Amino acid sequence: MHKKSELAAQQNECNTKMGYLLGDIKNDIDFLNDEIFKFQNSPGAVTPEDQTSLDVLEEKGKEIANKMMELYSLYPPVPPVTC
């Protein structure tokens, strides 16, 4: 029974991490969508502010990719679960 409780505790820890990462990724995607909307609606040539926005979009995209890789590494866990 001890092994079962250890496995359950490890799985709960992984589930918590996955939930956090998924929520965080959703917030990041919402942020990106807002930035893209602002950029697309900026009139005229690319301004320094537009370039800053593009730089932010690129960096945030990399952050999301890293979070998704971290999420991928958690699921599906292979018993024994190690997080």
One Martini backbone bead per residue (centre of mass of N, CA, C, O) as a GRO file, in nm:
protein
   83
    1MET     BB    1   0.054   0.064  -0.016
    2HIS     BB    2   0.289   0.264  -0.017
    3LYS     BB    3   0.331   0.280  -0.326
    4LYS     BB    4   0.054   0.396  -0.393
    5SER     BB    5   0.085   0.661  -0.234
    6GLU     BB    6   0.335   0.758  -0.384
    7LEU     BB    7   0.213   0.760  -0.666
    8ALA     BB    8  -0.018   0.954  -0.601
    9ALA     BB    9   0.158   1.192  -0.513
   10GLN     BB   10   0.315   1.220  -0.779
   11GLN     BB   11   0.069   1.264  -0.959
   12ASN     BB   12  -0.036   1.516  -0.819
   13GLU     BB   13   0.212   1.686  -0.878
   14CYS     BB   14   0.188   1.669  -1.185
   15ASN     BB   15  -0.096   1.786  -1.209
   16THR     BB   16  -0.024   2.059  -1.091
   17LYS     BB   17   0.187   2.136  -1.302
   18MET     BB   18   0.002   2.114  -1.548
   19GLY     BB   19  -0.208   2.322  -1.460
   20TYR     BB   20  -0.017   2.558  -1.444
   21LEU     BB   21   0.093   2.552  -1.733
   22LEU     BB   22  -0.178   2.580  -1.880
   23GLY     BB   23  -0.260   2.852  -1.755
   24ASP     BB   24  -0.005   3.006  -1.843
   25ILE     BB   25  -0.035   2.959  -2.147
   26LYS     BB   26  -0.303   3.099  -2.179
   27ASN     BB   27  -0.206   3.378  -2.086
   28ASP     BB   28   0.010   3.407  -2.307
   29ILE     BB   29  -0.182   3.390  -2.550
   30ASP     BB   30  -0.353   3.631  -2.478
   31PHE     BB   31  -0.121   3.832  -2.490
   32LEU     BB   32  -0.045   3.783  -2.785
   33ASN     BB   33  -0.316   3.861  -2.909
   34ASP     BB   34  -0.307   4.154  -2.810
   35GLU     BB   35  -0.040   4.233  -2.950
   36ILE     BB   36  -0.128   4.167  -3.238
   37PHE     BB   37  -0.363   4.361  -3.251
   38LYS     BB   38  -0.198   4.618  -3.203
   39PHE     BB   39  -0.006   4.583  -3.441
   40GLN     BB   40  -0.222   4.564  -3.672
   41ASN     BB   41  -0.342   4.866  -3.570
   42SER     BB   42  -0.090   5.005  -3.668
   43PRO     BB   43  -0.010   5.275  -3.830
   44GLY     BB   44   0.195   5.246  -4.077
   45ALA     BB   45   0.497   5.227  -4.011
   46VAL     BB   46   0.747   5.101  -3.841
   47THR     BB   47   0.799   5.146  -3.516
   48PRO     BB   48   0.961   5.128  -3.226
   49GLU     BB   49   0.712   5.005  -3.085
   50ASP     BB   50   0.668   4.780  -3.289
   51GLN     BB   51   0.943   4.643  -3.246
   52THR     BB   52   0.898   4.582  -2.951
   53SER     BB   53   0.652   4.404  -2.999
   54LEU     BB   54   0.799   4.193  -3.171
   55ASP     BB   55   1.002   4.112  -2.956
   56VAL     BB   56   0.793   4.015  -2.751
   57LEU     BB   57   0.663   3.799  -2.929
   58GLU     BB   58   0.916   3.627  -2.963
   59GLU     BB   59   0.979   3.570  -2.664
   60LYS     BB   60   0.701   3.455  -2.582
   61GLY     BB   61   0.709   3.221  -2.781
   62LYS     BB   62   0.951   3.082  -2.646
   63GLU     BB   63   0.822   3.044  -2.368
   64ILE     BB   64   0.592   2.863  -2.463
   65ALA     BB   65   0.764   2.638  -2.581
   66ASN     BB   66   0.901   2.565  -2.311
   67LYS     BB   67   0.640   2.496  -2.155
   68MET     BB   68   0.551   2.270  -2.349
   69MET     BB   69   0.796   2.090  -2.301
   70GLU     BB   70   0.748   2.057  -2.001
   71LEU     BB   71   0.470   1.933  -2.029
   72TYR     BB   72   0.554   1.693  -2.208
   73SER     BB   73   0.746   1.567  -1.984
   74LEU     BB   74   0.488   1.491  -1.791
   75TYR     BB   75   0.336   1.368  -2.050
   76PRO     BB   76   0.316   1.069  -1.986
   77PRO     BB   77   0.362   0.910  -1.715
   78VAL     BB   78   0.610   0.682  -1.599
   79PRO     BB   79   0.627   0.431  -1.420
   80PRO     BB   80   0.773   0.585  -1.210
   81VAL     BB   81   0.710   0.888  -1.100
   82THR     BB   82   0.904   1.182  -1.215
   83CYS     BB   83   0.935   1.544  -1.116
   0.00000   0.00000   0.00000
